Amino acid sequence: MWTSLTDICRREERSINEIISMIDEKRADTNLTAAIRVFLICYFRDASAFQSMRFAGMAEESDFDVNADPAPDEGLRCGALVSAALDVVGPRRAAASDGN
């Protein structure tokens, strides 16, 4: 699990703390470890599916390239795979001050 998370962090040019903080913010009422596992599975599932589409010639027109380096002006924006995996983890949790 931690090796996979480290691989994602290297690819996305983010720290482990940044990725885990994003997961923690998005997770529903599940525990953090389970949310991290869901994130990892979804990230690699989507990466695999996209790579398969590229090899089949179905994703040739896409602007998204799994192996591309991020553009220098992208800053700390989430990559497409991170965003998709976070969407599966859950909606943003309500803040403690919201009374939830």
DSSP file (Angstrom, degrees, kcal/mol; ACC not computed):
  #  RESIDUE AA STRUCTURE BP1 BP2  ACC     N-H-->O    O-->H-N    N-H-->O    O-->H-N    TCO  KAPPA ALPHA  PHI   PSI    X-CA   Y-CA   Z-CA
    1    1 A M     >        0   0    0      0, 0.0     4,-2.2     0, 0.0     5,-0.1   0.000 360.0 360.0 360.0 -47.1    0.0    0.0    0.0
    2    2 A W  H  >  +     0   0    0      2,-0.2     4,-2.4     1,-0.2     5,-0.1   0.848 360.0  53.3 -71.4 -33.2    2.7    2.5    1.0
    3    3 A T  H  > S+     0   0    0      2,-0.2     4,-2.3     1,-0.2    -1,-0.2   0.917 110.4  48.1 -64.9 -41.9    4.9    1.6   -2.1
    4    4 A S  H  > S+     0   0    0      2,-0.2     4,-2.2     1,-0.2    -2,-0.2   0.911 111.5  49.6 -63.6 -43.0    1.9    2.3   -4.3
    5    5 A L  H  X S+     0   0    0     -4,-2.2     4,-2.4     1,-0.2    -2,-0.2   0.903 110.4  50.7 -63.4 -40.9    1.2    5.6   -2.6
    6    6 A T  H  X S+     0   0    0     -4,-2.4     4,-2.3     2,-0.2    -2,-0.2   0.896 108.4  52.6 -62.9 -40.8    4.8    6.6   -2.9
    7    7 A D  H  X S+     0   0    0     -4,-2.3     4,-2.3     2,-0.2    -2,-0.2   0.915 110.3  47.7 -60.7 -43.5    4.7    5.7   -6.7
    8    8 A I  H  X S+     0   0    0     -4,-2.2     4,-2.8     1,-0.2    -2,-0.2   0.922 110.1  52.6 -63.7 -44.0    1.6    8.0   -7.1
    9    9 A C  H  X>S+     0   0    0     -4,-2.4     5,-2.2     1,-0.2     4,-0.8   0.902 110.4  47.6 -60.4 -42.1    3.3   10.8   -5.2
   10   10 A R  H ><5S+     0   0    0     -4,-2.3     3,-0.5     3,-0.2    -1,-0.2   0.935 114.6  46.1 -62.9 -45.9    6.3   10.6   -7.4
   11   11 A R  H 3<5S+     0   0    0     -4,-2.3    -2,-0.2     1,-0.2    -1,-0.2   0.878 119.0  40.2 -65.5 -38.9    4.3   10.6  -10.6
   12   12 A E  H 3<5S-     0   0    0     -4,-2.8    -1,-0.2    -5,-0.2    -2,-0.2   0.459 106.3-125.9 -90.2  -2.1    2.0   13.4   -9.4
   13   13 A E  T <<5 +     0   0    0     -4,-0.8     2,-0.3    -3,-0.5    -3,-0.2   0.928  68.4 123.6  53.9  50.2    4.9   15.4   -7.9
   14   14 A R      < -     0   0    0     -5,-2.2    -1,-0.2    -6,-0.1    -2,-0.1  -0.922  62.9-109.5-132.6 157.9    3.1   15.7   -4.5
   15   15 A S     >  -     0   0    0     -2,-0.3     4,-2.1     1,-0.1     5,-0.2  -0.455  28.8-114.3 -82.6 161.9    4.1   14.7   -1.1
   16   16 A I  H  > S+     0   0    0      1,-0.2     4,-2.8     2,-0.2     5,-0.3   0.903 119.4  55.9 -59.8 -40.6    2.6   11.7    0.8
   17   17 A N  H  > S+     0   0    0      1,-0.2     4,-2.3     2,-0.2    -1,-0.2   0.897 106.4  49.9 -59.9 -41.1    1.1   14.3    3.2
   18   18 A E  H  > S+     0   0    0      2,-0.2     4,-2.1     1,-0.2    -1,-0.2   0.937 113.4  44.8 -63.4 -46.8   -0.6   16.2    0.4
   19   19 A I  H  X S+     0   0    0     -4,-2.1     4,-2.3     1,-0.2    -2,-0.2   0.933 115.0  47.3 -64.6 -46.0   -2.2   13.1   -1.1
   20   20 A I  H  X S+     0   0    0     -4,-2.8     4,-3.0     1,-0.2    -1,-0.2   0.881 110.1  53.6 -65.1 -36.8   -3.3   11.8    2.2
   21   21 A S  H  X S+     0   0    0     -4,-2.3     4,-2.2    -5,-0.3    -1,-0.2   0.902 109.1  48.9 -63.2 -40.3   -4.7   15.2    3.2
   22   22 A M  H  X S+     0   0    0     -4,-2.1     4,-1.6     2,-0.2    -2,-0.2   0.915 113.3  46.8 -64.2 -42.3   -6.7   15.3    0.0
   23   23 A I  H  X S+     0   0    0     -4,-2.3     4,-2.1     1,-0.2     3,-0.2   0.932 111.7  51.0 -64.0 -45.3   -8.0   11.8    0.7
   24   24 A D  H  < S+     0   0    0     -4,-3.0    -1,-0.2     1,-0.2    -2,-0.2   0.879 109.5  50.8 -60.6 -38.9   -8.8   12.6    4.3
   25   25 A E  H  < S+     0   0    0     -4,-2.2    68,-2.3     1,-0.2    -1,-0.2   0.838 116.5  40.6 -67.7 -32.8  -10.8   15.7    3.2
   26   26 A K  H  < S+     0   0    0     -4,-1.6    -2,-0.2    66,-0.2    -1,-0.2   0.704  88.9 107.2 -89.6 -21.8  -12.8   13.7    0.6
   27   27 A R     <  -     0   0    0     -4,-2.1    63,-0.2    -5,-0.1    66,-0.1  -0.210  57.5-145.8 -65.1 149.5  -13.6   10.6    2.6
   28   28 A A        -     0   0    0     61,-0.7    -1,-0.1     3,-0.1    65,-0.1   0.474  61.7 -44.1 -83.2-131.6  -17.0   10.0    3.9
   29   29 A D  S    S+     0   0    0      2,-0.0     2,-0.1    64,-0.0    -2,-0.1   0.201 106.6 107.9 -90.3  17.3  -17.6    8.2    7.2
   30   30 A T  S    S-     0   0    0      1,-0.1     2,-0.1     2,-0.1    -3,-0.0  -0.486  79.0 -94.5 -89.2 163.6  -15.1    5.5    6.5
   31   31 A N     >  -     0   0    0     -2,-0.1     4,-2.0     1,-0.1     5,-0.2  -0.379  33.9-112.6 -77.0 161.5  -11.7    5.3    8.2
   32   32 A L  H  > S+     0   0    0      1,-0.2     4,-2.5     2,-0.2     5,-0.2   0.869 113.5  55.0 -63.9 -40.4   -8.7    6.8    6.6
   33   33 A T  H  > S+     0   0    0      1,-0.2     4,-2.1     2,-0.2    -1,-0.2   0.922 109.8  46.9 -61.2 -43.8   -6.9    3.6    5.9
   34   34 A A  H  > S+     0   0    0      1,-0.2     4,-2.3     2,-0.2    -1,-0.2   0.898 111.5  51.5 -64.1 -40.3   -9.9    2.2    3.9
   35   35 A A  H  X S+     0   0    0     -4,-2.0     4,-2.4     1,-0.2    -2,-0.2   0.889 108.5  51.4 -64.8 -38.9  -10.2    5.5    2.0
   36   36 A I  H  X S+     0   0    0     -4,-2.5     4,-2.6     2,-0.2    -1,-0.2   0.918 109.7  50.3 -63.2 -42.8   -6.5    5.3    1.1
   37   37 A R  H  X S+     0   0    0     -4,-2.1     4,-2.5     2,-0.2    -2,-0.2   0.919 110.6  48.6 -62.0 -44.0   -7.0    1.8   -0.2
   38   38 A V  H  X S+     0   0    0     -4,-2.3     4,-2.6     1,-0.2     5,-0.2   0.927 111.4  51.0 -60.8 -44.9  -10.0    2.9   -2.3
   39   39 A F  H  X S+     0   0    0     -4,-2.4     4,-2.8     2,-0.2    -2,-0.2   0.931 110.7  48.4 -57.3 -48.5   -8.0    5.8   -3.7
   40   40 A L  H  X S+     0   0    0     -4,-2.6     4,-2.4     1,-0.2     5,-0.3   0.927 112.6  47.5 -60.6 -46.7   -5.1    3.5   -4.7
   41   41 A I  H  X S+     0   0    0     -4,-2.5     4,-2.4     1,-0.2    -1,-0.2   0.932 114.9  45.7 -61.4 -46.0   -7.4    1.0   -6.4
   42   42 A C  H  X S+     0   0    0     -4,-2.6     4,-2.6    -5,-0.2     5,-0.2   0.897 111.6  52.2 -66.2 -40.5   -9.3    3.6   -8.3
   43   43 A Y  H  X S+     0   0    0     -4,-2.8     4,-2.3    -5,-0.2    -2,-0.2   0.961 115.9  38.6 -60.0 -52.7   -6.1    5.5   -9.3
   44   44 A F  H  X S+     0   0    0     -4,-2.4     4,-2.3     2,-0.2    -1,-0.2   0.835 114.3  55.0 -72.2 -31.6   -4.4    2.4  -10.7
   45   45 A R  H  X S+     0   0    0     -4,-2.4     4,-2.5    -5,-0.3    -1,-0.2   0.945 111.9  43.9 -62.6 -47.5   -7.6    1.0  -12.2
   46   46 A D  H  X S+     0   0    0     -4,-2.6     4,-2.6     2,-0.2     5,-0.2   0.890 113.1  51.3 -66.1 -39.6   -8.2    4.3  -14.1
   47   47 A A  H  X S+     0   0    0     -4,-2.3     4,-2.3    -5,-0.2    -1,-0.2   0.910 112.1  47.3 -63.1 -41.4   -4.5    4.5  -15.2
   48   48 A S  H  X S+     0   0    0     -4,-2.3     4,-2.3     2,-0.2    -2,-0.2   0.915 112.3  49.0 -65.9 -43.7   -4.7    0.9  -16.5
   49   49 A A  H  X S+     0   0    0     -4,-2.5     4,-2.1     2,-0.2    -2,-0.2   0.916 112.5  47.7 -63.5 -43.0   -8.0    1.5  -18.3
   50   50 A F  H  X S+     0   0    0     -4,-2.6     4,-2.2     1,-0.2    -1,-0.2   0.921 111.2  50.4 -64.6 -42.9   -6.7    4.7  -20.0
   51   51 A Q  H  X S+     0   0    0     -4,-2.3     4,-2.2     1,-0.2    -1,-0.2   0.895 109.8  51.4 -62.3 -39.3   -3.4    2.9  -21.0
   52   52 A S  H  X S+     0   0    0     -4,-2.3     4,-1.6     1,-0.2    -1,-0.2   0.892 108.7  51.0 -63.7 -39.9   -5.5    0.1  -22.5
   53   53 A M  H  <>S+     0   0    0     -4,-2.1     5,-2.6     2,-0.2     6,-0.9   0.889 108.9  51.7 -64.9 -38.7   -7.6    2.6  -24.5
   54   54 A R  H ><5S+     0   0    0     -4,-2.2     3,-1.2     4,-0.2    -2,-0.2   0.924 109.8  48.5 -63.1 -43.9   -4.4    4.2  -25.8
   55   55 A F  H 3<5S+     0   0    0     -4,-2.2    -1,-0.2     1,-0.3    -2,-0.2   0.816 110.4  51.8 -67.1 -29.1   -3.0    0.9  -27.0
   56   56 A A  T 3<5S-     0   0    0     -4,-1.6    -1,-0.3    -5,-0.2    -2,-0.2   0.504 116.6-115.7 -83.9  -4.0   -6.3    0.1  -28.7
   57   57 A G  T < 5S+     0   0    0     -3,-1.2     3,-0.4    -4,-0.4    -3,-0.2   0.606  85.7 115.3  82.4  11.5   -6.2    3.5  -30.5
   58   58 A M  S   <S+     0   0    0     -5,-2.6    -4,-0.2    -6,-0.2     3,-0.2   0.618  75.2  43.7 -89.8 -12.9   -9.3    4.8  -28.7
   59   59 A A  S >  S+     0   0    0     -6,-0.9     3,-1.2     1,-0.1    -1,-0.2   0.109  73.7 114.6-119.0  22.0   -7.6    7.6  -26.8
   60   60 A E  T 3  S+     0   0    0     -3,-0.4    -1,-0.1     1,-0.3    -2,-0.1   0.826  77.7  50.4 -63.9 -31.7   -5.4    9.0  -29.5
   61   61 A E  T 3  S+     0   0    0     -3,-0.2    -1,-0.3     2,-0.0    -2,-0.1   0.514  86.1 113.8 -85.6  -4.3   -7.2   12.4  -29.6
   62   62 A S    <   -     0   0    0     -3,-1.2    -3,-0.1     1,-0.1    -4,-0.0  -0.377  60.6-147.9 -72.1 144.7   -7.1   12.9  -25.8
   63   63 A D  S    S+     0   0    0     -2,-0.1     2,-0.5     2,-0.0    -1,-0.1   0.612  77.3  92.8 -79.8 -14.2   -5.0   15.8  -24.4
   64   64 A F        -     0   0    0     -5,-0.1     2,-0.5    16,-0.0    -2,-0.1  -0.712  54.9-176.0 -88.2 123.9   -4.4   13.6  -21.3
   65   65 A D    >   -     0   0    0     -2,-0.5     3,-1.4     1,-0.1   -14,-0.0  -0.969  18.4-155.1-123.1 115.7   -1.2   11.6  -21.5
   66   66 A V  T 3  S+     0   0    0     -2,-0.5    -1,-0.1     1,-0.3    15,-0.0   0.841  97.4  42.4 -56.7 -36.2   -0.5    9.2  -18.6
   67   67 A N  T 3  S+     0   0    0      2,-0.1    -1,-0.3     0, 0.0     2,-0.1   0.441  90.7 113.2 -93.7  -0.1    3.3    9.3  -19.2
   68   68 A A    <   -     0   0    0     -3,-1.4     3,-0.1     1,-0.1    -3,-0.0  -0.385  69.4-117.5 -75.3 149.0    3.6   13.0  -19.8
   69   69 A D        -     0   0    0      1,-0.1    -1,-0.1    -2,-0.1    -4,-0.1  -0.599  41.4 -99.1 -77.0 145.9    5.4   15.4  -17.5
   70   70 A P        -     0   0    0      0, 0.0    -1,-0.1     0, 0.0     5,-0.0  -0.367  41.1-103.9 -66.0 146.7    3.2   18.0  -16.0
   71   71 A A    >   -     0   0    0      1,-0.1     3,-1.8    -3,-0.1     4,-0.3  -0.418  28.4-119.9 -67.1 145.9    3.3   21.4  -17.6
   72   72 A P  G >  S+     0   0    0      0, 0.0     3,-0.6     0, 0.0    -1,-0.1   0.772 110.4  55.2 -62.5 -25.5    5.3   23.9  -15.6
   73   73 A D  G 3  S+     0   0    0      1,-0.2    -2,-0.1     2,-0.0     0, 0.0   0.398  82.5  88.3 -88.8   5.0    2.3   26.3  -15.1
   74   74 A E  G X   +     0   0    0     -3,-1.8     3,-1.9     1,-0.2    -1,-0.2   0.686  65.5 179.7 -77.2 -16.9    0.1   23.6  -13.6
   75   75 A G  T <   -     0   0    0     -3,-0.6    -1,-0.2    -4,-0.3    -2,-0.0  -0.258  62.5 -22.9  56.8-132.7    1.3   24.3  -10.1
   76   76 A L  T 3  S+     0   0    0      2,-0.0    -1,-0.2   -62,-0.0     3,-0.1   0.102  92.8 137.5-102.3  21.4   -0.3   22.1   -7.4
   77   77 A R    <   -     0   0    0     -3,-1.9     2,-0.1     1,-0.1    -3,-0.0  -0.331  61.4-101.4 -64.1 151.4   -3.5   21.2   -9.3
   78   78 A C        -     0   0    0      1,-0.1    -1,-0.1     2,-0.1     2,-0.1  -0.463  33.7-118.3 -71.7 143.4   -4.6   17.6   -9.1
   79   79 A G     >  -     0   0    0     -2,-0.1     4,-2.6     1,-0.1     5,-0.2  -0.362  30.6-104.8 -72.0 163.9   -3.8   15.3  -12.0
   80   80 A A  H  > S+     0   0    0      1,-0.2     4,-2.3     2,-0.2     5,-0.2   0.882 121.1  49.4 -60.5 -40.0   -6.7   13.7  -13.8
   81   81 A L  H  > S+     0   0    0      2,-0.2     4,-2.3     1,-0.2    -1,-0.2   0.896 111.0  49.4 -68.5 -38.6   -6.2   10.4  -12.2
   82   82 A V  H  > S+     0   0    0      2,-0.2     4,-2.7     1,-0.2    -2,-0.2   0.939 112.0  48.8 -63.5 -46.4   -5.9   11.8   -8.7
   83   83 A S  H  X S+     0   0    0     -4,-2.6     4,-2.0     1,-0.2    -2,-0.2   0.920 112.1  48.0 -60.0 -44.9   -9.1   13.8   -9.2
   84   84 A A  H  X S+     0   0    0     -4,-2.3     4,-1.1     1,-0.2    -1,-0.2   0.914 113.1  47.6 -63.5 -42.7  -11.0   10.8  -10.5
   85   85 A A  H  X S+     0   0    0     -4,-2.3     4,-1.6     1,-0.2     3,-0.3   0.891 110.5  52.2 -66.3 -38.9   -9.8    8.6   -7.6
   86   86 A L  H  X S+     0   0    0     -4,-2.7     4,-1.5     1,-0.2    -1,-0.2   0.859 102.9  59.4 -65.0 -34.4  -10.8   11.3   -5.1
   87   87 A D  H  < S+     0   0    0     -4,-2.0    -1,-0.2     1,-0.2    -2,-0.2   0.849 106.8  47.1 -61.7 -33.2  -14.3   11.5   -6.6
   88   88 A V  H  < S+     0   0    0     -4,-1.1    -1,-0.2    -3,-0.3    -2,-0.2   0.840 101.7  64.4 -76.5 -33.6  -14.7    7.8   -5.8
   89   89 A V  H  < S-     0   0    0     -4,-1.6   -61,-0.7     1,-0.2    -2,-0.2   0.888 117.5 -93.1 -58.2 -39.3  -13.4    8.2   -2.2
   90   90 A G     <  -     0   0    0     -4,-1.5    -1,-0.2   -63,-0.2     3,-0.1  -0.784  43.3 -55.5 148.2 171.3  -16.4   10.5   -1.5
   91   91 A P  S    S-     0   0    0      0, 0.0     2,-0.1     0, 0.0    -4,-0.0  -0.332  72.8 -78.0 -72.4 161.3  -17.7   14.0   -1.3
   92   92 A R        -     0   0    0      1,-0.1   -66,-0.2    -2,-0.0     2,-0.1  -0.378  54.4-116.0 -60.7 134.6  -16.0   16.6    0.7
   93   93 A R        -     0   0    0    -68,-2.3     2,-0.1   -69,-0.1    -1,-0.1  -0.408  29.5-103.7 -73.0 149.1  -16.8   16.1    4.4
   94   94 A A        -     0   0    0      6,-0.1    -1,-0.1     1,-0.1     5,-0.0  -0.459  41.9-106.7 -69.2 143.5  -18.7   18.8    6.3
   95   95 A A    > > -     0   0    0     -2,-0.1     3,-1.9     1,-0.1     5,-0.7  -0.326  25.8-113.3 -68.7 154.8  -16.5   20.9    8.5
   96   96 A A  G > 5S+     0   0    0      1,-0.3     3,-1.3     2,-0.2    -1,-0.1   0.807 116.8  62.1 -60.5 -29.5  -16.8   20.3   12.3
   97   97 A S  G 3 5S+     0   0    0      1,-0.3    -1,-0.3     2,-0.1    -2,-0.0   0.655  88.8  71.2 -72.5 -13.3  -18.2   23.8   12.6
   98   98 A D  G < 5S-     0   0    0     -3,-1.9    -1,-0.3     1,-0.0    -2,-0.2   0.573 111.3-117.2 -76.8  -8.7  -21.2   22.8   10.4
   99   99 A G  T < 5       0   0    0     -3,-1.3    -3,-0.1    -4,-0.2    -2,-0.1   0.583 360.0 360.0  84.4   9.4  -22.5   20.7   13.2
  100  100 A N      <       0   0    0     -5,-0.7    -4,-0.1    -7,-0.0    -6,-0.1   0.403 360.0 360.0-103.1 360.0  -22.1   17.4   11.3
